[in-house]
Amino acid sequence: MKGFFAAIWKDGKLFLRKGGLFILLFPLLLFPLFAFFFQGQSGQMQAFPVMVIDEDQTIMSKTLIREMEKVELFSTVIKEEGEIGQEGRE
């Protein structure tokens, strides 16, 4: 039993010497910061619009666009067909 406590003591000293205490306390220091920034938010995401450019106009892409229209998170799905110019890709 004495060997067990010696091993725990040795590992504890190594842990605290190499910044282990910082690893344990750092999340506790971040918690008030997150609580301050996220106070008053309901936790629900707001719907946002999405634009889809269908360059190949295949059945698979049309199916994907239809499925995106069913997603409640997207308020609007705007469809464009054809290719976009180089200025739009930047």
Phi and psi in degrees as a GROMACS rama.xvg file:
@    title "Ramachandran Plot"
@    xaxis  label "Phi"
@    yaxis  label "Psi"
@TYPE xy
-65.8081  -35.2553  LYS-2
-66.0278  -37.055  GLY-3
-62.3631  -48.1917  PHE-4
-65.707  -33.2351  PHE-5
-65.5013  -40.5193  ALA-6
-67.0429  -42.3689  ALA-7
-62.3539  -44.2634  ILE-8
-61.4974  -44.3692  TRP-9
-64.169  -44.9542  LYS-10
-66.433  -37.6552  ASP-11
-62.8544  -41.4518  GLY-12
-65.3982  -41.8217  LYS-13
-63.946  -41.2348  LEU-14
-62.703  -46.177  PHE-15
-72.5799  -27.5829  LEU-16
-75.2201  -32.5196  ARG-17
-95.8773  24.0029  LYS-18
88.1893  15.0285  GLY-19
-65.0426  -34.4582  GLY-20
-65.1562  -37.8297  LEU-21
-62.8789  -41.1421  PHE-22
-62.7738  -35.3112  ILE-23
-74.7547  -36.6431  LEU-24
-91.5192  -21.076  LEU-25
-59.044  -45.3591  PHE-26
-61.572  -32.9175  PRO-27
-68.0731  -30.4509  LEU-28
-74.7834  -31.1679  LEU-29
-77.6946  -25.9937  LEU-30
-56.1264  -48.45  PHE-31
-62.9342  -32.5923  PRO-32
-64.6396  -46.8514  LEU-33
-64.7169  -39.3593  PHE-34
-63.4577  -36.3092  ALA-35
-68.4609  -44.3705  PHE-36
-73.0426  -32.4918  PHE-37
-102.261  12.9989  PHE-38
-71.0131  142.506  GLN-39
81.1677  -0.841847  GLY-40
-91.6478  141.181  GLN-41
-78.7686  -14.7931  SER-42
89.7131  -1.35434  GLY-43
-99.2578  143.005  GLN-44
-84.3563  147.38  MET-45
-90.1291  145.138  GLN-46
-69.1843  145.798  ALA-47
-138.767  154.089  PHE-48
-78.4652  152.902  PRO-49
-132.801  140.358  VAL-50
-114.728  132.228  MET-51
-120.635  129.922  VAL-52
-107.589  114.706  ILE-53
-93.8365  94.9757  ASP-54
-81.1099  -33.6796  GLU-55
-98.5216  -17.921  ASP-56
52.2881  46.5157  GLN-57
-94.1439  172.388  THR-58
-63.7511  -37.9964  ILE-59
-63.3553  -43.2863  MET-60
-69.7922  -36.4439  SER-61
-66.4181  -36.4735  LYS-62
-65.0224  -42.0982  THR-63
-61.529  -42.7484  LEU-64
-64.6958  -40.8532  ILE-65
-62.4553  -40.9273  ARG-66
-66.6357  -36.1574  GLU-67
-66.1013  -32.9738  MET-68
-67.1166  -23.5953  GLU-69
-80.9319  -18.2005  LYS-70
-73.0629  126.923  VAL-71
-72.4734  -20.6626  GLU-72
-69.8423  -26.6618  LEU-73
-91.5113  116.561  PHE-74
-70.8685  -38.7832  SER-75
-142.409  138.127  THR-76
-113.634  111.505  VAL-77
-95.539  126.731  ILE-78
-106.463  133.845  LYS-79
-125.792  139.954  GLU-80
-112.068  149.351  GLU-81
98.9372  -174.486  GLY-82
-95.1066  153.851  GLU-83
-100.666  156.185  ILE-84
-74.8777  172.238  GLY-85
-63.1502  -33.0671  GLN-86
-66.1324  -25.7641  GLU-87
-80.2203  -19.8217  GLY-88
-84.2374  -11.6018  ARG-89
